[in-house]
Amino acid sequence: MKIEAIQEDLIDEFSMFDDWMQRYEYMIDLGKSLPIIDESLKTEDRLIKGCQSKVWLNAELKGNQVVFTADSDAIITKGIIAILIRVFSNQKPEDILVANTNFIDEIGLKEHLSPTRANGLVSMIKQLKLYAMAYQAQLKN
């Protein structure tokens, strides 16, 4: 499934909820379905800098697609990274790099996060794109 289609699905899913408490609950549920990073990969170099909570992110190139796994020690943050992984995992590096993240504003996520969580969200997106950039360069060589 293309990134844009996944983003549209998420916008539709979040629009079903009337208030932000329900959306937070949904985000927490998404976090529970997160493809968990192997414990041996929970290393300092995989921690996302700029997050208040601990968030570990791992990326692997499988064929020509980047596969992400992650974990966090906070349930809301786990939900946020789960949303991002759902959108960007199993995609080609170049598609990840050119993808916009407007869906985050459309579901209202950024405006309902504390400033520190919003900064963490930006850091997560940056790290996902850095992995994609590295793998794109690897594929070209």
Backbone as a chain_set.jsonl record, in Angstrom:
{"seq": "MKIEAIQEDLIDEFSMFDDWMQRYEYMIDLGKSLPIIDESLKTEDRLIKGCQSKVWLNAELKGNQVVFTADSDAIITKGIIAILIRVFSNQKPEDILVANTNFIDEIGLKEHLSPTRANGLVSMIKQLKLYAMAYQAQLKN", "coords": {"N": [[0.838, -1.182, 0.0], [0.532, 2.226, -0.795], [2.172, 5.116, 0.64], [0.575, 7.477, 0.784], [-2.021, 6.403, 0.681], [-2.129, 4.941, 3.057], [-1.878, 7.024, 4.861], [-4.289, 8.377, 4.314], [-6.094, 6.424, 5.204], [-5.525, 6.488, 7.956], [-6.324, 9.116, 8.567], [-9.065, 8.881, 8.07], [-9.71, 6.934, 10.024], [-9.112, 8.294, 12.454], [-10.946, 10.352, 12.248], [-13.31, 9.222, 12.946], [-13.647, 9.423, 15.641], [-15.055, 11.366, 18.246], [-13.924, 13.013, 20.192], [-10.785, 14.116, 21.711], [-9.939, 12.466, 23.774], [-10.855, 9.948, 23.084], [-9.39, 9.612, 20.77], [-6.788, 9.564, 21.808], [-6.968, 7.168, 23.245], [-7.257, 5.411, 21.107], [-4.803, 5.797, 19.859], [-3.121, 4.754, 21.824], [-3.93, 2.091, 21.696], [-3.02, 1.507, 19.105], [-0.314, 1.661, 19.598], [0.036, -0.628, 21.091], [-0.008, -2.551, 19.153], [2.311, -2.293, 17.843], [5.136, -3.224, 15.867], [7.42, -4.711, 17.698], [10.671, -3.812, 18.654], [13.555, -5.831, 18.752], [14.899, -6.859, 21.859], [17.691, -6.852, 22.038], [18.357, -4.833, 20.348], [17.816, -2.513, 21.569], [19.559, -0.17, 21.995], [21.869, 2.479, 22.818], [22.56, 3.917, 20.492], [20.314, 3.669, 18.94], [18.381, 5.106, 20.146], [16.09, 7.76, 19.936], [17.031, 11.012, 19.616], [15.984, 13.936, 21.314], [13.524, 13.253, 22.189], [11.327, 13.207, 24.934], [10.534, 10.935, 26.268], [11.87, 7.581, 26.248], [12.647, 6.34, 23.122], [13.184, 3.816, 20.964], [14.404, 3.114, 17.777], [14.633, 1.052, 15.026], [15.922, 0.189, 11.843], [15.771, -1.744, 8.917], [16.93, -2.848, 5.767], [15.049, -4.545, 3.554], [15.041, -6.29, 0.764], [14.099, -3.897, -1.448], [12.941, -2.236, 0.344], [12.352, -0.361, 3.339], [12.207, -1.54, 6.582], [10.786, -0.886, 9.609], [11.168, -1.139, 13.156], [10.202, -0.588, 16.533], [10.142, 0.774, 19.898], [8.879, 2.126, 22.97], [9.106, 3.692, 26.192], [6.876, 4.95, 27.083], [3.348, 5.154, 26.92], [1.781, 6.879, 25.228], [3.723, 7.942, 23.536], [4.573, 5.593, 22.375], [2.339, 5.031, 20.882], [2.443, 7.15, 19.053], [4.842, 6.634, 17.612], [4.059, 4.211, 16.569], [2.078, 4.949, 14.742], [3.637, 6.362, 12.892], [5.351, 4.323, 12.003], [3.524, 2.602, 10.861], [2.827, 4.1, 8.629], [5.315, 4.519, 7.285], [6.885, 2.148, 7.25], [7.982, -0.713, 5.381], [8.268, 0.527, 2.93], [9.708, 2.051, -0.008], [12.931, 3.6, 0.136], [13.166, 6.095, -1.287], [10.492, 6.852, -1.53], [9.776, 7.295, 1.109], [11.385, 9.472, 1.68], [10.328, 11.53, 0.033], [7.767, 11.752, 0.909], [5.068, 13.584, 2.309], [4.124, 14.905, 5.518], [1.663, 15.835, 6.205], [-0.631, 14.595, 7.067], [-0.455, 14.321, 9.784], [-1.112, 16.797, 10.842], [-3.703, 16.872, 9.836], [-5.038, 14.856, 11.25], [-4.967, 16.062, 13.603], [-3.013, 15.692, 15.447], [-0.539, 17.012, 16.155], [-1.353, 19.461, 17.345], [-2.524, 18.589, 19.67], [-0.593, 17.627, 21.295], [1.804, 17.865, 23.934], [4.325, 20.452, 24.104], [6.882, 19.218, 24.377], [6.37, 16.593, 23.544], [5.554, 17.102, 20.946], [7.948, 18.048, 19.872], [9.369, 15.679, 20.085], [7.957, 14.121, 18.232], [8.664, 15.39, 15.825], [11.395, 14.792, 15.891], [11.266, 11.998, 15.655], [10.227, 11.673, 13.045], [12.281, 12.856, 11.609], [14.377, 11.037, 12.152], [13.384, 8.673, 10.969], [13.434, 9.466, 8.305], [16.166, 9.949, 7.995], [17.215, 7.343, 8.19], [16.019, 6.322, 5.858], [17.313, 7.888, 3.94], [19.954, 7.017, 4.201], [19.693, 4.335, 3.417], [18.777, 4.679, 0.813], [21.028, 5.782, -0.395], [22.697, 3.59, -0.112], [21.439, 1.731, -1.782], [21.856, 2.876, -4.261], [24.52, 2.516, -4.69]], "CA": [[0.0, 0.0, 0.0], [1.316, 3.457, -0.889], [2.192, 5.973, 1.83], [-0.58, 8.385, 0.776], [-3.217, 5.619, 0.991], [-2.065, 4.631, 4.492], [-2.174, 8.288, 5.545], [-5.737, 8.609, 4.172], [-6.75, 5.483, 6.123], [-5.372, 7.013, 9.322], [-7.187, 10.306, 8.692], [-10.432, 8.357, 8.189], [-9.856, 6.266, 11.326], [-9.141, 9.296, 13.52], [-12.145, 11.191, 12.116], [-14.45, 8.5, 13.535], [-13.74, 9.735, 17.065], [-15.622, 12.688, 18.502], [-13.074, 13.878, 21.018], [-9.391, 13.716, 21.774], [-9.719, 11.356, 24.716], [-11.047, 8.725, 22.294], [-8.256, 9.506, 19.851], [-5.647, 9.108, 22.615], [-7.187, 5.736, 23.505], [-6.96, 4.711, 19.856], [-3.351, 5.866, 19.678], [-2.543, 3.794, 22.769], [-4.189, 0.771, 21.11], [-2.09, 1.344, 17.986], [0.991, 1.412, 20.21], [0.088, -2.026, 21.534], [0.17, -3.419, 17.976], [3.582, -1.902, 17.251], [6.138, -4.281, 15.703], [8.389, -4.407, 18.76], [12.098, -3.951, 18.383], [14.206, -6.882, 19.536], [15.551, -6.31, 23.065], [19.122, -6.66, 21.797], [18.517, -3.626, 19.54], [17.52, -1.335, 22.397], [20.875, 0.364, 22.323], [21.983, 3.942, 22.869], [22.607, 4.489, 19.143], [18.986, 3.593, 18.337], [17.491, 6.027, 20.861], [15.833, 8.986, 19.182], [17.393, 12.213, 20.377], [14.952, 14.961, 21.258], [12.275, 12.753, 22.774], [11.293, 13.224, 26.389], [10.502, 9.513, 26.62], [12.828, 6.78, 25.486], [12.094, 5.732, 21.919], [14.198, 3.114, 20.184], [13.957, 2.891, 16.412], [15.559, 0.269, 14.218], [15.536, 0.072, 10.439], [16.487, -2.741, 8.124], [16.579, -2.859, 4.358], [14.649, -5.885, 3.111], [14.808, -6.068, -0.659], [14.276, -2.462, -1.684], [12.052, -1.547, 1.269], [12.833, -0.158, 4.7], [11.299, -2.101, 7.591], [11.063, -0.275, 10.906], [10.624, -1.649, 14.408], [10.442, 0.428, 17.564], [9.516, 0.621, 21.209], [9.003, 3.303, 23.82], [8.757, 3.431, 27.585], [5.667, 5.726, 27.397], [2.273, 4.623, 26.067], [1.397, 7.833, 24.176], [4.84, 7.981, 22.593], [4.522, 4.32, 21.658], [1.268, 5.211, 19.899], [2.919, 8.068, 18.013], [5.799, 5.933, 16.746], [3.297, 3.167, 15.867], [1.444, 5.61, 13.595], [4.685, 6.658, 11.905], [5.832, 3.06, 11.439], [2.463, 2.11, 9.97], [2.903, 4.874, 7.387], [6.595, 4.497, 6.576], [7.537, 0.844, 7.166], [7.731, -1.488, 4.161], [8.222, 1.457, 1.801], [11.002, 2.311, -0.639], [13.568, 4.778, 0.736], [12.852, 7.357, -1.972], [9.106, 7.216, -1.221], [9.788, 7.837, 2.475], [12.02, 10.794, 1.638], [9.488, 12.546, -0.614], [6.429, 11.764, 1.521], [4.782, 14.679, 3.236], [3.567, 14.446, 6.805], [0.485, 16.672, 6.475], [-1.66, 13.807, 7.73], [-0.315, 14.545, 11.227], [-1.949, 17.971, 11.122], [-5.091, 16.555, 9.494], [-5.67, 14.1, 12.34], [-4.949, 16.946, 14.772], [-2.076, 15.154, 16.433], [0.451, 17.981, 16.627], [-1.955, 20.474, 18.22], [-2.953, 17.975, 20.924], [0.568, 17.108, 22.019], [2.572, 18.847, 24.697], [5.48, 20.908, 23.298], [7.985, 18.249, 24.373], [5.972, 15.457, 22.695], [5.568, 17.593, 19.561], [9.365, 18.024, 19.484], [9.704, 14.267, 19.914], [7.354, 13.699, 16.969], [9.545, 15.911, 14.77], [12.634, 13.997, 15.954], [10.971, 10.659, 15.127], [10.122, 11.784, 11.587], [13.64, 13.129, 11.125], [15.16, 9.8, 12.222], [12.862, 7.773, 9.933], [13.921, 9.953, 7.009], [17.621, 9.734, 7.951], [17.41, 5.934, 7.826], [15.654, 6.177, 4.445], [18.366, 8.516, 3.162], [21.109, 6.123, 4.247], [19.408, 3.148, 2.597], [18.701, 5.099, -0.583], [22.416, 5.894, -0.846], [23.207, 2.215, -0.192], [20.854, 1.085, -2.965], [22.43, 3.475, -5.463], [25.925, 2.065, -4.839]], "C": [[0.885, 1.248, 0.0], [1.151, 4.317, 0.371], [0.939, 6.852, 1.902], [-1.868, 7.649, 1.161], [-3.274, 5.274, 2.484], [-2.411, 5.888, 5.29], [-3.67, 8.59, 5.481], [-6.528, 7.686, 5.108], [-6.691, 6.0, 7.557], [-6.258, 8.238, 9.555], [-8.635, 9.859, 8.875], [-10.671, 7.73, 9.559], [-9.977, 7.282, 12.459], [-10.392, 10.174, 13.45], [-13.387, 10.509, 12.694], [-14.665, 8.856, 15.006], [-14.176, 11.178, 17.272], [-14.699, 13.595, 19.295], [-11.665, 13.303, 21.133], [-9.095, 12.622, 22.79], [-9.861, 10.024, 23.965], [-9.877, 8.52, 21.327], [-6.996, 9.061, 20.582], [-5.758, 7.612, 22.904], [-6.832, 4.913, 22.264], [-5.457, 4.672, 19.605], [-2.645, 4.864, 20.593], [-2.741, 2.367, 22.248], [-3.248, 0.494, 19.936], [-0.692, 1.021, 18.508], [1.149, -0.028, 20.663], [0.316, -2.983, 20.376], [1.477, -3.127, 17.244], [4.504, -3.105, 17.058], [7.325, -3.973, 16.633], [9.815, -4.71, 18.318], [12.662, -5.067, 19.281], [14.966, -6.242, 20.702], [17.035, -6.013, 22.845], [19.399, -5.386, 20.982], [18.184, -2.351, 20.312], [18.833, -0.764, 22.923], [20.854, 1.889, 22.239], [21.927, 4.569, 21.47], [21.261, 4.427, 18.418], [17.955, 4.46, 19.075], [17.31, 7.292, 20.031], [16.129, 10.174, 20.084], [16.263, 13.233, 20.245], [13.602, 14.505, 21.778], [12.393, 12.781, 24.292], [11.3, 11.787, 26.919], [11.594, 8.801, 25.845], [12.088, 6.143, 24.312], [13.262, 5.119, 21.155], [13.615, 2.858, 18.808], [15.042, 2.131, 15.665], [15.014, 0.204, 12.796], [16.4, -0.981, 9.777], [16.027, -2.623, 6.692], [16.272, -4.301, 3.981], [14.215, -5.747, 1.657], [15.096, -4.602, -0.937], [13.366, -1.629, -0.775], [12.669, -1.46, 2.66], [11.778, -0.697, 5.662], [11.732, -1.553, 8.949], [10.459, -1.091, 12.035], [10.988, -0.624, 15.474], [9.824, 0.001, 18.881], [9.703, 1.931, 21.965], [8.609, 2.912, 25.235], [7.513, 4.217, 28.014], [4.559, 5.343, 26.414], [1.837, 5.586, 24.962], [2.475, 7.877, 23.101], [4.884, 6.706, 21.754], [3.445, 4.383, 20.566], [1.703, 6.092, 18.743], [3.87, 7.352, 17.06], [5.098, 4.809, 15.98], [2.616, 3.742, 14.627], [2.479, 5.847, 12.5], [5.203, 5.388, 11.235], [4.789, 2.475, 10.488], [2.538, 2.814, 8.61], [4.176, 4.573, 6.6], [7.282, 3.137, 6.463], [7.099, 0.117, 5.894], [7.533, -0.586, 2.943], [9.633, 1.606, 1.232], [11.605, 3.572, -0.027], [13.187, 6.089, 0.061], [11.417, 7.809, -1.705], [8.991, 7.819, 0.183], [10.323, 9.265, 2.448], [11.12, 11.871, 1.04], [8.103, 12.669, 0.015], [6.253, 12.997, 2.401], [4.16, 14.103, 4.495], [2.367, 15.311, 7.206], [-0.612, 15.916, 7.212], [-1.625, 14.006, 9.251], [-1.151, 15.746, 11.65], [-3.42, 17.658, 10.882], [-5.785, 15.723, 10.575], [-5.637, 14.904, 13.642], [-3.934, 16.555, 15.824], [-1.175, 16.23, 17.023], [-0.146, 18.972, 17.625], [-2.415, 19.911, 19.562], [-1.815, 17.337, 21.711], [1.205, 18.23, 22.816], [3.753, 19.283, 23.83], [6.622, 19.892, 23.261], [7.638, 17.029, 23.518], [5.966, 15.869, 21.224], [7.006, 17.626, 19.031], [9.822, 16.594, 19.233], [9.172, 13.717, 18.605], [8.22, 14.143, 15.792], [10.844, 15.107, 14.728], [12.429, 12.592, 15.39], [10.925, 10.682, 13.604], [11.5, 11.992, 10.979], [14.465, 11.847, 11.096], [14.703, 8.786, 11.176], [13.424, 8.171, 8.566], [15.437, 9.804, 6.882], [17.948, 8.283, 7.599], [17.123, 5.732, 6.338], [16.745, 6.745, 3.542], [19.594, 7.61, 3.081], [20.886, 4.903, 3.359], [19.276, 3.491, 1.122], [20.118, 5.195, -1.169], [23.025, 4.498, -1.038], [22.703, 1.508, -1.442], [21.448, 1.615, -4.275], [23.851, 2.993, -5.725], [26.002, 0.617, -5.272]], "O": [[1.879, 1.306, 0.724], [0.136, 4.25, 1.064], [0.314, 6.958, 2.957], [-2.707, 8.196, 1.877], [-4.341, 5.312, 3.095], [-3.146, 5.823, 6.275], [-4.26, 9.012, 6.476], [-7.505, 8.108, 5.726], [-7.684, 5.956, 8.283], [-6.868, 8.377, 10.615], [-9.35, 10.388, 9.727], [-11.707, 7.962, 10.182], [-10.842, 7.15, 13.325], [-10.85, 10.684, 14.473], [-14.408, 11.164, 12.907], [-15.741, 8.617, 15.554], [-13.73, 12.088, 16.572], [-14.691, 14.809, 19.094], [-11.39, 12.178, 20.717], [-8.089, 11.923, 22.665], [-9.086, 9.093, 24.184], [-9.435, 7.393, 21.1], [-6.216, 8.271, 20.049], [-4.773, 6.88, 22.821], [-6.195, 3.864, 22.357], [-4.91, 3.65, 19.192], [-1.687, 4.207, 20.184], [-1.838, 1.536, 22.343], [-2.74, -0.618, 19.79], [0.023, 0.205, 17.926], [2.246, -0.586, 20.629], [0.782, -4.104, 20.581], [1.719, -3.652, 16.157], [4.65, -3.922, 17.968], [8.124, -3.076, 16.362], [10.097, -5.732, 17.693], [12.266, -5.202, 20.438], [15.6, -5.2, 20.537], [17.572, -5.049, 23.391], [20.535, -4.915, 20.931], [18.262, -1.249, 19.771], [19.161, -0.86, 24.106], [19.946, 2.492, 21.667], [21.322, 5.625, 21.285], [21.091, 5.072, 17.384], [16.796, 4.534, 18.669], [18.276, 7.827, 19.489], [15.556, 10.319, 21.163], [15.662, 13.368, 19.179], [12.646, 15.28, 21.806], [13.427, 12.424, 24.856], [11.985, 11.473, 27.893], [12.169, 9.35, 24.905], [11.052, 5.501, 24.48], [14.197, 5.811, 20.754], [12.466, 2.434, 18.682], [16.211, 2.516, 15.671], [13.802, 0.169, 12.579], [17.597, -1.091, 10.043], [14.861, -2.328, 6.432], [17.136, -5.173, 4.077], [13.17, -5.17, 1.355], [16.203, -4.121, -0.694], [13.059, -0.475, -1.074], [13.399, -2.349, 3.098], [10.601, -0.351, 5.564], [12.873, -1.727, 9.379], [9.378, -1.663, 11.894], [11.963, 0.115, 15.333], [9.091, -0.985, 18.966], [10.575, 2.736, 21.638], [7.883, 1.943, 25.454], [7.128, 4.163, 29.182], [4.805, 5.221, 25.214], [1.547, 5.139, 23.852], [2.177, 7.853, 21.906], [5.197, 6.746, 20.564], [3.626, 3.854, 19.469], [1.376, 5.819, 17.588], [3.724, 7.451, 15.842], [5.497, 4.485, 14.862], [2.581, 3.095, 13.58], [2.23, 5.569, 11.327], [5.464, 5.382, 10.032], [5.13, 1.923, 9.442], [2.335, 2.189, 7.569], [4.125, 4.391, 5.384], [8.189, 2.988, 5.644], [5.987, 0.313, 5.402], [6.742, -0.887, 2.049], [10.622, 1.323, 1.908], [10.878, 4.511, 0.295], [12.915, 7.081, 0.736], [11.145, 9.009, -1.657], [8.205, 8.738, 0.41], [9.784, 10.153, 3.108], [11.148, 13.015, 1.495], [7.35, 13.587, -0.312], [7.158, 13.398, 3.133], [3.727, 12.951, 4.52], [2.091, 15.496, 8.391], [-1.43, 16.523, 7.904], [-2.649, 13.872, 9.922], [-1.815, 15.719, 12.686], [-4.286, 18.117, 11.626], [-6.988, 15.869, 10.79], [-6.203, 14.489, 14.654], [-3.988, 17.029, 16.958], [-1.057, 16.349, 18.242], [0.481, 19.29, 18.636], [-2.671, 20.673, 20.494], [-2.044, 16.6, 22.67], [1.154, 19.396, 22.425], [4.143, 18.558, 22.915], [7.263, 19.722, 22.223], [8.509, 16.485, 22.838], [6.331, 15.077, 20.355], [7.252, 17.273, 17.877], [10.566, 16.326, 18.291], [9.849, 12.935, 17.936], [8.477, 13.364, 14.874], [11.337, 14.778, 13.649], [13.313, 12.054, 14.723], [11.509, 9.82, 12.946], [11.844, 11.385, 9.965], [15.177, 11.593, 10.125], [15.531, 8.112, 10.564], [13.833, 7.32, 7.776], [15.944, 9.561, 5.787], [18.851, 8.023, 6.804], [17.88, 5.06, 5.639], [17.068, 6.163, 2.506], [20.196, 7.46, 2.018], [21.788, 4.488, 2.632], [19.627, 2.679, 0.267], [20.371, 4.751, -2.289], [23.765, 4.255, -1.991], [23.449, 0.772, -2.088], [21.529, 0.892, -5.268], [24.33, 3.054, -6.857], [27.097, 0.081, -5.443]]}, "num_chains": 1, "name": "protein.A"}
